[in-house]
Structures are given as structure tokens and as C-alpha cells.
Amino acid sequence: MADDTQQADDRKVTRLAHRINAFATSHGGAEAQIAYIGERGARIVLVGEDGGWGDLVAPTFETAEKAVEKAGITRHETFDGELAAKVQTGPYEWKRMAGIQIGG
């Protein structure tokens, strides 16, 4: 039973690493930051070299760490400074953020 659980975990790591690599390939490279989001697991925030960004959710923080490591991209401890400055937002993001602020 433990082997089955380990194999399932390994498959999750591999799938996430594949998705991270696909993002990196389409954005000229990528960097990541991992944030614990409670019972839901961990959020992997990806920032591409072109300023594009996205995120993935892993079932555990450990799974997220392994996936980022397997993908071979740089991991930042925090989402600030140099990493945050790379993110390019467009009209959609600004409208969405404004809507959240005003209750929309």
C-alpha cells in the first residue's frame, strides 16, 4: 500500500513538473515561488521571462517543492523584489483587481 501511495505521489510530481516545463517553454523560461494555502495544498506561482505568469496547485507543499525541483527552474522564497517586478499585467488583470477591491 505504501508503494502505491509513493507511486501516486511520484506521478503527481511528474505531471506538475511537465506543466511547469510547458509554461517555461512557452514563456522563454520561468521562475517560481511556492505558497502554502492550507488544506488545499500549495500554490506554485510561475513567472515567465516574458512577464507572463500563471499558477498551479499541488496537493502538498512537499509535492510542489519536488515538482519545481524536477522542472529545474529557480525557486524564490518570497514573491517580491526581482520576481514580482518581472510580472507584466494587462487590462484584464487591472480590471479584475479593481473589481475585487470594489466588490465586483
N, C-alpha and C positions, 0 to 999 in steps of 0.2 A: 504493500500500500504506500509506503514512504517513497518507493521508486516511482510510482505513478504520479504522486504529488510533485516530485522533483522534475519529472519529465514534463508535466503540465507547466510548471514554473519556467523551465528552460524554453518551452515553446512560446510562452508569453514574452519572455525577454527577446527571443529571436524575432518575433513579429514586430515588437516595438522598435527594435534596432533597425529592421528593414524599413519601417515607416520613417524613422529619423533619417536614415540614409537617403531615402527617396526625397524627403524635404531638402536635405543638404544638396543633393544633386541638382534639384530644380532652382535652388537659390544661390548657387555659386559657393557653397559651403555653409556651415551653420555652427552655432554655439548654443549651449543650453543652460538652464537653471531649473532646479527641481524644488518644488514646494510641497510640503505635507498638507493634505486637505482633509484630514480626519479619516473617518471610517471608509470614505470613498477611495483612499489611497494617496497617490502623489501626482501632481501636475508637472509635466515636463514642458517648459516653455522653450520654444525654439526660435532663434533669431538668425535669419539668413544674412549672408554677406551683402545681399542686395537690399537689405532693410525689411524684407518680408518677414512675417512672423506667424506662428501658429502654436498650437499646444496639443498634447496628448495626455491621457490619464492612464496611469499604471495602477494595478490593484494594491501595490505596496511601495513604500519608499525604496526598499531594497531592490525590487524589480526595476524601478525607474533608474536607480544607480547602475545596475548591471546593464541595462539596455543602452544607456548613454555611453558607458564604457565600451560595450561591444561595438557600438557605432563609431567609436574613435573620434568623437568631437570634443571640443573643450567644454568643460563644465564650470560654471561660475557658482559661487556660494550664495550670492545675492543678486537680485535684479535691479542693479543701479549702476551709476557711473558709465563706463565704457559700453557695457552691454545694452543698457537702456537707451543710450544715445544712438545706437545703430538702428533702432526701430523706426520705420517710416510709417506714419499713419496717413490715411486719406480721408476724404469727405465722409465715407461710410462710418469709420471709427469715430470721428469727431461728432457726427450726428448721434450715433449710438451712445457715446459717453454723455453728451448733453442731455439726451433723453432720460438716461438713468438719473442724472442729477436733478432733473425737474419732474421726475416721477413718470416718465413716459416709457 
